[in-house]
Structures are given as structure tokens and as C-alpha cells.
Amino acid sequence: MPTKSSPMQTFPLVFHSSPDQVIAWRNGAPVTVRAFLADVRRLADALPEGGHVFNVCTDRYRFTVSLCATLVAGKTSLLPSTHTPEMVRALASFAPDAFCLHDTDDCPIDLPRFRYPESAVAHVDGEAKVPQIDGARVVAYVFTSGSTGVPVPHRKTWGFLVKNVRAAADRLGLLGEDRATLIGTVPPQHMYGFESTVLLALLGGLAFSNRQPFYPVDIRAELDAIPEPRVLVSSPIHLRALLTNEEALPRASLVLSATAPLSEKLALDAEARLQAPLMEIYGSTETGQIATRRTARTAAWELFPDIALTPRADDAGEQTMWASGGHVEMPVPMGDALELIDGTHFLLHGRKADLINIAGKRTSLAYLNHQLNAVPGVVDGVFHMPDETHADSEPVRRLMALVVAPGLAAADLQRALRERIDAAFMPRPLLFVDSLPRNATGKLPREVLTQLIEQERNRRAALTFTVPPEHPALAGHFPGRPIVPGVVLLDHALDAIGAALGRNVDACRIESAKFLSPAEPGETLDIAYETAASGAVRFTIRAGARTVASGALAAPSAPPMTTATDTHAS
């Protein structure tokens, strides 16, 4: 049976054994527990009115002090998966009293804002009393994307987090005499970074570095700057970049990885180069961390003690694994295809179709589809995550979208999407189509959608050009209102299409051409083209949603049919 924290059960804010123990390294300088608690008390006293705090501090030390101060002050943190304007509006609706706690000169969050105070505490030699926190206290709400596009809040109590993170620390061998420092390449606002670089330090009696190195040179420098033992908390994308250079790396005592499955080869390389075991962490926003594996040695995941996976049939008749027990307060369905080996081990066969993870950020296709179809001018649209391809033994996928939106320019649609979804989920490519092949029930079978995408990618490409006002062909064409001559449009189209196809099309015969509206100097023009199996090419030149010209190039072996004119319809 799942257990809930008793309202009378309390846990300390930090689990360090001494107030003089180092809890953080801030720009290379150690910070003691005593000084950290003084910063927490000072900020807690300074926080403005409002029961909910959107903590966007980029410095990991300021984020952690802010998290603890929020908790000590009786407030609750909000930890959304993205910081888009749409998500901020959803937070404001969920918690009208929310304010944004930040540490930058230019904070773009459209909420009441409070800047992290930079002044240092004058005296930290007094009593370092560690606050005791009720295990039932809601520390934070984390948000996942619901099928309707509305972010779904999941509460995290202090008891839940303590049990979860202490179990993780024990599994990783970090609950001992040796005090390691956590170096994270992932942000503290993300659930993995939140658990493994912030809470693991607070609740495991460890230290953390305030920096978030991103580039390989910065990761190497940070490893060099922090004394041993040190734990590198990273992700496959960062590890892959770090190991591309053969330069020697400082030694780590442990490497942690999450946010995406890691290949055995990359795990082996990381262990050899960093001279440390690498442990992968598995979990979800709803459950927290529930399993680990040493990827260099096994493909099987091992559940934390007291955690169980139970198969159940969902509404569609498909089997879903449910996690329960231990720190999981209520049974949770897992969004991945899992295969039980025994009571404590399982294999991960990939994510279910609707859940995607890009650059450590997780969302659902249902959420993205909702946001796409909510854009004015979109008649129909769908996001699609293709099956995996592989580069350097690592999975590579590009999220794309198909949209029916006559009259809507691509730039306008992309601008609207940026308001609604995180940049990591912007579709590349974004394909405009005449219709989507929905079946009688309105569904889009994956195989049909895949075929459509393959056809579109094989026969279509988009190119952009601009004819500058000083172009010599514009002189006298026409006085007082210059327009781009049709021959110049065709010349640009042929050059661009030839470059895209990798062949010279100058010898191709222009089978037809028509010019439907004038193009002005300096106007951005898009070329869309498609090729037939015969080698013939049809193309269209547009200025936004307006068609400027269209035409067709005959295949090299085809006989002439017509000559190009300004009025001939293809």
C-alpha cells in the first residue's frame, strides 16, 4: 500500500552533520551550511506577499537558497516544464498570487517580479539552527502537459522528496562518510536537475556547484575547479559532446545521466575517460526517480527498494506499467514501454507514442497538437516524431509538423508557436499541406502519416531569396514603381532549384510559366518546388501567402511542349 507522510512527521531542511560542513561551491569558493542557512533566513524574511513562487534563478546557489527560503516562509514553488508566455499565463491562472523570483537584469516573465538580493549576510557566526519541515508540506508543484493542452500540476510534499532522494543517495552510494560535490550540466528547474543537483545535496548531506557548465571546455574547467570527490550530473547530449575531444579529462568519482536513454558505447567511453562508474537514472515527473542501471554493464534497470511495477490494461486495451510503493504516494501509469524481468528488474523499450523528450524537456504530442490547432488560421495540423535514426550509435530524431493553413505565412505560424510552446519543440521542418489523410473517425494512422511525410520530403523543398532595390534589372522597370522582372524571378528560381538538387538546370526547358502578381524590390520571396520521377520540376514563388509566379521545367529528355509567356497557364 502506498504511504503518505504523517502531518506530525518532520524532516530537517538539510541533512549535513555539521554547520561548518561545505554545502556549496560558489564561483570556486566554499560556502558552509551555517552561511547557507543565514542566506535562507535573510531571503525568507525579504520575500514579498504571495503564496506561490516561480523560481527562475539561473545560478544554482541562488535557486537553492530561493527554494529553501520559499519553503521556510510557508510559500510553495512552481516548477513548470517550460517558461513560454503560454505557460506563464497558465501559472497565473493556477496561482493568481504567484510572483517571479529571478536573478537577471532583464527578466521577461510577465508576472510580478522580485530580484534575488545580492548583498551578503554580515554575520554568520551565530547559532545555525536547521529548520524542521512537516513531511506533509507541499514544497512545489511541477507541471506536465495534459491531453487538452492545459498544464497539469503535480504536488511534491517534503516527505515525498526526502524519501525519494534519500533512497537515490543510498542506491548511488552517496550516504557515507565521503562528502562529494555535485556538478550539474542540467538546469535546477528541470525535474532531473532539481532532484540530482539540488535536493541530492540538501538531503544527502553533499555539496553542489553553483555553475552550470554547458560546453565541453566549461565542463572540464569546472571539474578541475572543484576538489575531489566530485559527481558529474549530466545527460547523453552533454556527455557525447564532452567525449568528442581526446583531451584528458579530470577524474570524477561518479557520473549520473538521465533525460534520454544512453547507449552502451557512450557509457563505456564515459567511464573510461572520467575514470568513474556511470549510473543512469530512470523516473518521471509524477514518480520521481524509481530505478537505476550501470549502462556499461547491463541493459536491465533495477527498481529502488519497495517500488513495484504492475501491468494493467488501459482503456484502449494496451498494457501499461503502473509504479507504486516506497516514495510513490499514489500508483502512477508510466508513459514508457517496459518489460518486467523479475520483481526488481525491467527493460526499457522506448517511450510510448504520445510522449517525447527533447534536450531533457518532456511533453506530449497531444499538448503540441492542441497548441498548433489553436493558432488562428490553422485548419488542421499535427506534430509527428519520426522513428529513430542513428548517428554515432546514438538515436537522432527531429520533431516535425504538418499543417493545413491556407493564407497563413510560415513566419507568422512559427511566431505564434513560439508564444505557445518551448523552443525545444519547434518543428523542423514545418510542412504545409493541402489536407491531412484522416480516416472516417478523424484519426491519423501513424503509417499513413509516415507515408505522407516521406512523399512531401522527397518532392518538396523551400528556398528563399530577395532582389535588392539596387539590382541593375530594376532600372526603368518601371519608373516610380519598380517591380522585379519575370526573367529575374525565373533566373533566381533556376539557380536555387539547381543548387538544391545538386545539378545544373540551365539546360532544362521551361515548359510553362505564369506571373500572377508583382514582386517588389527587397521583398522576401520563397520558392517551393517538387520533382517528379521523370525529373520534371514544378515550382511556385510566393511572397508570404501571395503567389507571385509558378512554372514547370521539363525533364532533360522530354520534347518541347510550349514556350514560356507571361500569360500561359501550366
C-alpha positions in Angstrom: 0.0 0.0 0.0 1.3 3.5 -0.8 2.1 5.5 2.3 1.6 9.2 2.9 3.6 11.4 5.3 2.0 12.0 8.6 1.3 15.7 9.4 3.3 15.2 12.6 6.4 13.7 10.9 9.1 16.3 10.2 12.4 16.2 8.4 15.3 18.7 8.5 15.9 21.2 5.7 19.4 19.9 5.3 21.0 16.6 6.4 24.5 17.8 7.0 26.3 16.7 10.1 28.0 20.0 11.0 27.2 23.7 10.4 30.7 24.1 9.2 30.5 21.5 6.5 30.7 22.8 3.0 27.3 22.7 1.3 28.1 24.6 -1.9 30.9 25.9 -4.1 30.1 29.4 -5.4 32.3 30.5 -8.2 35.1 28.4 -6.8 34.7 29.5 -3.1 33.3 27.1 -0.5 30.0 28.0 1.4 29.3 26.4 4.7 26.0 25.2 6.0 26.0 28.0 8.5 26.4 30.7 5.8 23.8 28.9 3.6 21.2 28.9 6.3 21.8 32.6 7.0 21.2 33.4 3.3 18.0 31.3 3.5 16.7 33.2 6.6 17.5 36.6 5.1 15.7 35.8 1.9 12.7 34.3 3.6 12.3 37.5 5.6 12.5 39.6 2.4 10.1 37.7 0.2 7.0 39.8 -0.8 3.4 38.8 -0.3 2.1 35.9 -2.4 1.8 32.2 -1.6 3.4 30.8 -4.8 6.9 31.5 -6.2 8.0 30.9 -9.8 11.8 30.5 -9.2 13.7 31.1 -12.4 17.1 31.9 -10.8 19.8 30.7 -13.2 22.6 30.5 -10.6 22.2 27.1 -8.9 23.1 28.6 -5.5 20.6 31.4 -5.7 18.0 28.9 -7.0 18.6 26.6 -4.0 18.6 29.4 -1.4 15.3 30.7 -3.0 13.8 27.2 -2.9 14.6 26.8 0.8 13.6 30.4 1.7 10.3 29.8 -0.1 9.7 26.7 2.0 10.7 28.3 5.3 8.5 31.3 4.6 5.5 29.0 4.2 5.2 29.5 0.4 5.1 27.0 -2.5 7.4 26.8 -5.5 6.1 26.5 -9.1 8.3 24.4 -11.4 6.8 24.3 -14.9 8.4 22.3 -17.7 8.8 25.5 -19.9 8.9 29.3 -19.5 6.9 30.2 -22.5 4.3 33.1 -22.3 1.5 30.5 -22.7 2.9 28.5 -19.7 3.3 31.7 -17.6 -0.3 32.6 -18.3 -1.3 29.1 -17.2 0.7 29.6 -13.9 -1.0 32.9 -13.3 -4.4 31.2 -13.8 -3.4 28.3 -11.4 -1.9 30.6 -8.8 -3.1 34.2 -9.1 -0.9 35.2 -6.2 2.3 34.0 -7.9 5.3 36.1 -8.3 8.6 35.5 -10.2 11.8 35.3 -8.2 14.8 35.9 -10.6 18.4 36.9 -10.7 18.9 38.6 -14.0 18.9 42.2 -15.1 16.2 41.7 -17.7 13.6 39.2 -16.6 11.0 38.6 -19.4 8.4 36.7 -17.2 5.0 38.5 -17.2 4.3 38.2 -13.5 5.1 40.5 -10.5 8.9 40.2 -10.2 11.2 40.1 -7.2 15.0 40.3 -7.8 17.3 38.0 -5.7 19.1 40.3 -3.3 22.9 40.3 -3.8 24.0 41.8 -0.5 25.9 39.3 1.7 24.9 38.4 5.3 27.0 40.4 7.7 27.4 37.9 10.5 27.1 34.1 10.2 28.8 33.1 13.4 25.6 32.6 15.4 23.6 29.5 16.0 23.0 27.5 12.8 19.5 26.2 13.6 18.3 23.8 10.9 14.5 24.3 10.2 12.3 21.2 10.6 9.8 20.8 7.8 6.5 19.0 8.1 6.6 16.0 5.8 3.1 16.8 4.5 4.1 20.3 3.4 3.7 20.9 -0.3 7.1 22.1 -1.4 6.4 22.5 -5.1 4.0 21.9 -7.9 5.6 20.5 -11.1 3.7 20.7 -14.3 3.2 18.2 -17.1 1.3 18.7 -20.3 -2.2 17.3 -20.4 -4.0 15.9 -23.5 -6.1 19.1 -23.7 -3.1 21.4 -23.7 -3.7 22.6 -20.2 -0.6 22.1 -17.9 -1.4 19.5 -15.2 0.1 20.3 -11.7 1.6 17.5 -9.6 2.3 18.3 -5.9 5.5 17.3 -4.3 5.5 17.1 -0.5 8.6 17.4 1.7 8.1 13.8 2.9 7.9 12.5 -0.7 11.1 14.3 -1.7 13.0 13.2 1.4 12.2 9.6 0.9 12.8 9.7 -2.9 16.1 11.5 -2.7 17.4 9.6 0.3 16.6 6.3 -1.5 18.5 7.6 -4.6 21.5 8.7 -2.5 21.6 5.3 -0.8 21.4 3.4 -4.2 24.2 5.6 -5.6 26.5 5.0 -2.6 26.4 8.7 -1.5 25.1 8.2 2.0 28.5 7.6 3.6 31.5 9.3 5.1 32.8 10.7 1.9 31.3 14.1 1.0 31.1 14.7 -2.7 30.3 17.8 -4.7 27.7 17.7 -7.4 28.5 19.4 -10.7 25.4 19.7 -13.0 25.2 20.4 -16.7 21.4 20.4 -16.4 19.3 23.2 -15.0 17.9 23.1 -11.5 14.4 23.8 -12.7 14.2 20.6 -14.6 13.0 17.6 -12.5 16.2 15.7 -13.0 18.4 18.6 -12.2 16.1 19.6 -9.3 16.4 16.1 -7.7 20.1 15.3 -8.6 21.9 18.6 -8.2 19.8 20.4 -5.6 17.8 18.0 -3.4 20.5 15.3 -3.5 22.9 17.9 -1.9 20.4 19.1 0.7 19.0 15.7 1.6 22.1 13.6 1.1 24.5 15.8 3.1 26.5 16.7 0.0 27.8 19.8 -1.7 26.9 21.3 -5.1 28.5 23.8 -7.5 26.5 26.9 -8.4 27.7 26.8 -12.0 26.0 25.1 -15.0 28.7 24.3 -17.5 27.4 23.7 -21.0 30.3 23.5 -23.4 33.0 20.7 -23.1 35.7 23.3 -22.2 33.5 24.6 -19.4 32.7 21.2 -18.1 36.4 20.3 -18.0 37.2 23.6 -16.3 34.5 23.1 -13.6 35.7 19.5 -12.9 39.2 21.0 -12.5 38.0 23.8 -10.2 36.1 21.5 -7.7 38.1 19.4 -5.3 37.6 15.6 -5.3 35.4 13.6 -4.8 33.1 15.1 -7.4 30.0 13.8 -9.1 29.1 14.8 -12.7 25.4 15.1 -13.2 24.8 15.2 -16.9 22.8 14.0 -19.9 23.6 12.0 -23.1 23.8 15.1 -25.3 26.4 16.8 -22.9 28.4 13.6 -22.4 28.5 13.0 -26.2 29.9 16.5 -26.8 32.4 16.2 -23.9 33.9 13.0 -25.2 34.3 14.1 -28.8 37.7 15.7 -27.9 40.5 13.4 -27.0 41.9 15.8 -24.4 42.4 14.3 -21.0 39.5 14.9 -18.5 39.7 15.4 -14.8 38.7 12.4 -12.8 35.2 12.0 -11.3 34.0 9.7 -8.6 30.6 9.1 -10.2 28.8 10.1 -13.3 25.0 10.3 -13.5 22.9 10.5 -16.6 19.2 10.9 -17.4 16.7 12.7 -19.7 17.2 10.2 -22.5 18.5 6.5 -22.8 22.2 6.2 -23.1 24.0 3.8 -25.4 26.3 1.2 -24.0 29.2 2.5 -26.1 28.8 6.1 -24.8 28.6 4.7 -21.2 31.8 2.7 -21.7 33.6 5.7 -23.2 32.5 8.0 -20.3 33.6 5.5 -17.7 37.0 5.2 -19.3 37.6 8.9 -19.9 36.3 10.1 -16.5 37.6 7.1 -14.6 34.3 6.6 -12.8 31.2 4.4 -12.9 28.3 5.8 -14.8 24.8 5.3 -13.4 21.6 6.1 -15.4 18.6 7.2 -13.6 15.0 6.4 -14.6 11.8 8.0 -13.4 9.1 10.5 -14.3 7.9 13.9 -13.1 5.0 12.1 -11.3 7.0 9.4 -9.6 10.4 10.9 -9.2 13.4 8.6 -9.5 12.5 4.9 -9.2 15.3 2.9 -10.9 18.9 2.9 -11.9 21.3 0.9 -14.1 25.0 0.8 -14.8 24.7 1.0 -18.6 28.2 -0.1 -19.3 27.4 -3.5 -17.7 23.7 -4.2 -18.2 20.6 -3.2 -20.1 18.4 -4.0 -17.2 17.1 -1.4 -14.8 16.9 -2.1 -11.0 14.0 -0.6 -9.1 14.5 1.2 -5.8 13.6 -0.8 -2.7 9.8 -1.0 -2.0 9.0 0.3 -5.6 6.9 -2.1 -7.7 5.8 -2.2 -11.3 2.4 -3.7 -12.0 0.9 -4.3 -15.5 -2.6 -3.0 -16.2 -4.7 -2.8 -19.3 -5.6 0.8 -20.2 -8.9 2.0 -21.8 -7.6 1.1 -25.3 -6.7 -2.5 -24.2 -3.0 -1.8 -24.2 -0.8 -2.8 -21.3 0.6 -0.1 -19.2 3.0 -0.4 -16.3 2.0 1.3 -13.0 4.6 2.3 -10.4 3.7 2.2 -6.7 5.1 1.8 -3.3 8.0 3.4 -1.5 8.1 7.1 -2.0 5.4 7.0 -4.8 2.4 8.4 -2.9 -0.2 7.0 -5.3 0.0 4.5 -8.2 1.2 6.2 -11.4 1.0 4.9 -15.0 4.3 5.0 -16.8 4.5 6.5 -20.3 7.1 4.1 -21.5 7.1 0.5 -22.9 8.5 -1.5 -20.0 9.2 -5.3 -19.8 9.4 -6.9 -16.4 12.3 -9.4 -16.0 11.5 -10.1 -12.3 10.2 -8.3 -9.3 13.0 -5.8 -9.2 14.4 -5.6 -12.8 12.9 -4.4 -16.1 13.9 -3.4 -19.7 13.0 -0.1 -21.3 11.9 -0.4 -24.9 11.3 3.3 -25.6 8.7 5.9 -25.0 5.1 5.4 -25.9 4.0 7.3 -29.0 2.5 10.3 -27.3 5.3 11.2 -25.0 8.5 12.9 -26.3 11.7 14.1 -24.7 13.9 16.6 -26.4 17.1 18.1 -24.7 15.8 16.9 -21.3 12.4 18.5 -21.7 9.3 16.4 -21.8 5.9 17.0 -23.3 3.1 15.1 -25.2 2.2 15.2 -28.8 -1.4 15.8 -27.7 -0.3 19.0 -26.0 1.7 20.2 -29.0 -1.2 19.4 -31.4 -3.6 21.3 -29.2 -1.4 24.4 -29.3 -0.8 24.1 -33.1 -4.5 23.8 -33.9 -5.3 26.7 -31.5 -3.4 29.2 -33.8 -5.8 31.4 -35.8 -5.7 30.4 -39.4 -4.8 26.8 -38.9 -7.4 24.5 -40.3 -5.8 21.2 -39.3 -2.4 20.3 -38.0 -0.4 17.5 -36.4 3.0 17.1 -34.8 5.0 13.9 -35.6 8.1 12.3 -34.1 9.7 10.0 -36.7 11.1 6.7 -35.9 14.7 6.8 -34.7 17.7 7.0 -37.0 21.2 6.7 -35.6 24.3 8.8 -35.8 27.5 7.7 -33.9 25.5 5.0 -32.2 23.1 7.5 -30.6 19.4 7.9 -31.6 18.7 11.1 -33.6 15.1 12.3 -34.2 13.7 15.6 -35.4 10.2 16.7 -34.4 8.2 17.9 -37.4 4.7 19.2 -38.0 2.3 19.1 -40.9 -0.3 21.9 -41.1 -3.2 22.9 -43.3 -3.3 26.7 -43.2 -4.2 28.4 -46.5 -3.4 32.1 -46.3 -1.1 31.8 -43.2 2.6 32.6 -43.8 5.2 30.2 -42.3 6.8 33.0 -40.4 3.6 34.1 -38.8 2.8 30.5 -37.8 6.3 30.0 -36.3 5.9 33.2 -34.4 2.6 32.1 -32.9 4.0 28.7 -32.0 6.9 30.3 -30.1 4.3 32.0 -27.9 2.8 28.7 -27.1 5.5 26.0 -26.9 9.1 25.7 -25.8 11.8 26.3 -28.4 13.0 22.7 -28.0 9.7 21.5 -29.5 9.6 23.9 -32.5 9.0 21.7 -35.6 11.9 21.2 -38.0 10.6 21.0 -40.7 7.2 22.6 -40.7 5.4 21.3 -43.8 2.3 23.0 -45.3 0.0 20.5 -47.0 -3.4 20.8 -48.7 -5.0 18.2 -46.3 -4.3 15.5 -43.8 -5.2 11.9 -44.6 -7.6 11.4 -41.6 -9.8 8.3 -41.6 -13.5 8.1 -41.1 -13.2 8.5 -37.4 -10.9 11.6 -37.7 -7.8 9.7 -36.7 -4.4 9.8 -38.5 -2.9 6.3 -38.6 0.8 6.5 -38.0 1.7 4.5 -41.1 -0.4 6.8 -43.3 1.1 9.9 -41.8 4.6 8.5 -42.2 4.0 7.8 -45.9 2.6 11.3 -46.5 5.7 12.8 -44.8 8.1 10.7 -46.9 6.3 11.8 -50.1 6.5 15.5 -49.0 10.1 15.3 -48.1 11.1 13.6 -51.4 9.3 16.0 -53.7 9.3 19.4 -51.9 11.8 21.9 -50.7 11.6 25.6 -49.8 14.2 28.3 -50.7 14.2 32.0 -50.0 15.7 34.9 -51.9 15.4 38.7 -52.1 16.1 41.0 -55.1 17.7 44.2 -53.7 16.5 47.7 -54.8 19.9 48.4 -56.4 19.6 45.4 -58.8 20.5 46.7 -62.3 17.5 45.0 -63.9 15.2 47.3 -61.9 16.3 50.5 -63.7 13.4 51.7 -65.8 11.2 48.7 -64.8 9.1 50.7 -64.0 9.8 54.4 -63.2 8.1 55.5 -60.0 7.0 51.9 -59.0 9.8 49.4 -59.7 8.9 45.7 -59.8 11.1 42.7 -60.3 11.1 41.5 -64.0 9.8 38.0 -64.6 13.1 36.9 -66.1 14.9 37.8 -62.9 12.4 35.7 -60.9 13.0 32.8 -63.2 16.8 33.2 -63.0 16.8 33.1 -59.2 14.4 30.1 -59.2 16.6 28.1 -61.6 19.7 28.9 -59.6 18.2 28.0 -56.3 16.5 24.8 -57.5 19.7 23.7 -59.3 21.7 24.2 -56.1 19.2 22.3 -54.0 19.1 19.4 -56.4 22.9 19.4 -56.9 22.7 19.7 -60.6 22.8 22.3 -63.4 19.3 23.0 -64.6 20.2 25.8 -67.1 19.8 23.3 -70.0 16.3 22.3 -68.8 13.5 23.7 -70.9 10.9 26.0 -69.2 7.8 24.1 -70.1 5.4 26.8 -68.7 5.5 29.9 -66.6 2.9 32.4 -65.4 3.3 35.6 -63.3 0.3 36.3 -61.1 1.3 39.3 -59.0 4.2 41.8 -59.0 7.2 41.2 -56.7 8.7 44.4 -55.2 12.4 45.1 -54.6 13.5 43.9 -51.2 10.5 41.6 -50.7 11.3 38.2 -49.2 10.3 35.5 -51.8 10.0 31.8 -51.1 10.5 29.1 -53.7 8.7 25.8 -53.2 9.4 23.0 -55.7 8.6 19.4 -56.3 10.2 16.8 -58.6 8.5 14.0 -60.5 10.1 10.6 -61.0 10.8 11.6 -64.6 13.0 14.5 -63.5 10.5 17.3 -64.3 10.2 20.1 -61.8 7.2 22.3 -60.8 7.9 25.4 -58.7 6.0 28.2 -57.1 7.3 31.6 -56.0 5.4 33.3 -53.1 5.7 36.5 -51.1 4.1 35.4 -47.8 0.7 33.9 -48.6 0.6 35.6 -52.0 1.6 33.7 -55.1 3.9 35.7 -57.4 4.8 33.2 -60.1 4.7 29.5 -60.9 6.1 27.3 -63.6 7.5 23.9 -64.7 10.8 22.6 -66.0 10.6 19.8 -68.5 12.7 16.7 -67.8 16.0 16.8 -69.8 14.9 14.1 -72.2 11.4 15.5 -72.7 10.4 17.1 -76.0 9.4 20.7 -76.0 5.7 21.4 -75.4 5.3 25.2 -75.2 7.3 28.3 -74.7 7.2 30.4 -71.6 5.0 33.5 -71.7 3.6 35.9 -69.1 0.1 34.6 -69.5 0.3 30.8 -70.2 -1.2 28.6 -67.5 0.5 25.4 -66.6 
